[in-house]
Amino acid sequence: MKEAAESLPRAAEIFFALKKRGTGKFLNKAIFSAGNEQAFFLTLSNQNCFMAGEFSLAEGKKLVKLARKSVQYTLASGMRLKEPCESKRFEGQRGVFVTLHSFPKMELRGCIGFPYPEKPLWSSVIEAAVEAAFRDPRFPPLGAGEAENIVIEVSVLSVPVEIAGDRKKLPEKIAVGKDGIMVKKGYHSGLFLPQVAPEQGWDAKTFLEQCCAKAGMMENMWLLAATKVFKFQAQVFSENRPDGEVEEKM
């Protein structure tokens, strides 16, 4: 306990330094250098580290348009887009995922991202879009002309926070339609964005089970103390059709 207590002032110092740098209401993975990240997260667990509606719809549209431009540029040139960041609002570090769905069936076509705020949001969207389109191991790379038949979605994440307490009561601590989850055990890890559970019609227990299965584990392994379970929230912006109007989904 003494070690944890001693690590907290340093963790707080790092947090506020990052906040000044533009990380806003998010935490940066660098706080782990404080030596006791769990103690730090427990200290901040009741604080609002992510504000709903942090980005406006207009800003969300710019992020989705950037993701589409990134995909189209790589399709045409085989190169990574280098686009100057147009606003300081996008320079802060954020976790983010880019998801592609085929249209009109809206079947998953790719989804890659970064759970933790390790890079500026602007460059993360460019990178995640390319990864989702061409390097998601579950799907073949996006083909020429296929970009005209996909819907692009950008999810800006809060920092994942570990869910503590009685393992059997973990489902009670997950708000379906609001929380995304991540499970980790050894080399196994899996993540679902908040929109996945309602889209699939899952309750919280099924959400956990399916996340474990995605991680390559048995479905009930979220009950084990050795399996770490995290939750997070997201602001989700999506096209309503290929290259169409952008809407805020949650």
N, C-alpha and C positions, 0 to 999 in steps of 0.2 A: 504493500500500500504506500509505503514511503517513497518507493521508486516512482510509482504512478503519480503521486502528488507532486514530486519534484519535476516530472516531465511536463506537467500541465502549463506552467508559466511559459516554457519555451514553445510549446505547441500553440498557445494563444498568441505569442509574439509572431510566430510564422503566419498564423491565420490572418492577423490584422495587416501584416506586411503584404500578403497576397491580395487582400481586399483593396489596398491602396493601389496595387498594380492593375486592378480592373477585373478581378475575379468575382466582384459583386457579392452576391449572397451565397456563393458556392465555396466549398473547401477545395484545396488543392492536394493532390496526392503527396506533395512534398511534406505535408504534416506528419507523415509516417516517420520522418527523420527525428521526430520528437521522442521516439523510443517506446511509446505506449499509445498506439493509435486508438485502442479500444477505450482506454480511460478518457481520451480526448473526445471521442464521439459520445461517450456517456455524458460528459459535461455539456455537450452541445445538443443532445438529443431532444431537449424541449425548446430549443431555439429555432427560429424560422430561417433555416439555411437555404431555403428555396422559396421564392415568392411566386405564387400562381400569377400568371399574366405578366411576367417580367418583360416579355417581348410583345410588342403590338402586332396586330394582324399585318400591317404594312411591312414590319420587319420580318415576320414569318414568311411573307411572300418573297422577299429578297433572298432568304435562305433557300427556299424551294427552287426559285429560279436559278440560283447559283448551283445547286445540286444538278439540275437538268443541264445547265451549260457545261458543267464539268463532264458529265456523261457524254454529251454530244461532241465535245471537243476531243475527248479521248477516242471516241468512235471514228472520228474523221481523221485524226492525226496520229493516233497511237501514243500521244504524249500526255503528260499531266498538265492540266490547266494552271496557269500562273496569273491569277486575277488579284489586283491590288484591293485590299480591304477598303470598303467605301465608308465605313463608319466605325468610330471608336467603340460603339456598342457591340461590335462583333470581334473586338480584339481580346476581350476577356476570355479566360480559359473555361471551357464547358465540356461536359460529356455530351455526346450526340450520336444518334443513329440515323442512317438513311435507309429507307425501306422502299422497295420497288414491287408493284403489283401489276399483273397483266390486266389489260382492259379488253372487254367489259366484264370478264369473269371474276376479276379482282383476286386472282390466285397469287400467292407469294412468288416473287421472281428473284428476290435477293434482299438481304438485310445484313448490314455490317456497320459497326460503329465502335465507339469508345466509351466505356462505362464511367470512367473517371475524367475529370477536367484537367487533362495533361497538356493540351495545346489550345491555341486561340480558336474560337468557334468558327471563324471564317475559313481557316485552312483545314480544320477538321471536317467541315461539310464537304469541301472539295475532295479530300482524301476518302472519306467514307462513301461518297457517291460512286467513285471509281471502284472501290473495293466491292461494294454491293453489286455493281453492274458486271464486273469482270472477274472477281476473285472469290465470290462466295462458293465454297466447295460443294454445296448442295445443288448447284445449277451450272449449266454451260455458260460461257461468257455471252454477254448480250451481243446479238448479231446486227449487221448493217440494216437499218430501217426499223429495227425492233423498238427503238426509243420512241417511235411514233405511237406505239401501242402499250406503253407502260404509264402508270400513275406513280408519281414520286411523292414521298412523305418524309418529312424531317422531324425527328423527336429530340428536343433539347432536354437533357436530364438534370435532375438534382443529384447530389452525391449519395451513392448507396450507403445506407446505415444498417448495421447488423441488428437483427431482431433478437432480443434476449428473452429469457423466461422459460416457462414450462413448454417443452417441445410440442406436447399434444395440443397446446393452446395457440400455436403459431398461426393457424388459419384465422383465428379471431382477430389477429393483429394486422391482417392484410385486407385492405379495402379494394374489392374487385371493381375495376373501372377507374380507379385512382392510382393504385400502387402497381409498379412493376416489381419483379423479384429477380434475385440472382442467388444461385446456390454454388457453394464451393466445398470440395473435399479432396485434398491432395492435388493431383493433376487434373481432376475433373471439375468442370465448371459449366454452368448454363445460365442463360438470361432470357427473360421474356419482358417485353415492353408492356406498359399498363393497358394498352388497347387490345392486347392479345386475348386476355381472359374473356371479356365481353364478346369479342368477335367469335370466339369458339364456344361460347355458352358454358364456360367453366365456373365452378364455385372455387373458393379459396383453396380448399384441400386438393381438388383436381389440378389447380394451377401449380401448386407445389409438386405434386406427383409428376406432372408433365414436364416441369422444369428439371427435375431430377433425371427423368428419362432422356431429355435433351442433352444433359451433361454426361450421359453414358452410365448412369447409376440406376440401381433398383428404385422403383417409384416411392418406396416408403423410407428411403434413406434420409429424408429431411427430418425424421424423428431422432436421428442419432446426434449426440452432442458434438461429435467430430465434424459434422456437416454444418458449415456456416451458412446462414440464410440472411440475405439482405433485402431491403426494400428501398424504392426510390419513386419519385414522381417525374412527370414529363409534360412539357408543352408540345403539342403535336400539331403540325401544319401539313396539310395535304392538298394536292390537286384534286378536283372533283372529276376530272377526265384528263387524258394525256395533254399536257401543256395547257390545261384549262385554268379556271379560277382556283385560287388557293383559299382554303377554309381552315379555321382553327377547330380541330376535332376535340381537343381537351387541353 
